[in-house]
Amino acid sequence: MDMKTKIGLRIKELRNDQNLTQEEVAWKAEVDRTFMNHVENGKRNVSIDTLTKIICSGLETSFKDFFSADIFNNKRRGK
């Protein structure tokens, strides 16, 4: 799985955990809702500045918490 897909899945996971819509996160992060959809679906590269807006402002999460998820762990399951 490539990094764009992992980032998108993690954003979607956190958004759903907080019961937020893409539109709500996009508004808080000051990005377009359609852009959010493309990021969540791994279809867009996202700059570090925009990723910061989405994670910190839109999802009110730290980078540490965002990237500590199992999806970013390189270990294979079962090991």
C-alpha angles and dihedrals in degrees: 000000000000124000095252089058094046092050092048093049091049092050090050091047093052093043092052092045088057093044091238128147123229087249093055093050092044091051093050091046093045094236131122117271093230089053089053090053091052092048093049090050094049093245098119135055110229126208120234089247093055092042088053090053092049096045101036103031104022098040098021089225131133123243088241092057093041095053097037090076119117091246089072093047109107094206116109118241116263095032 
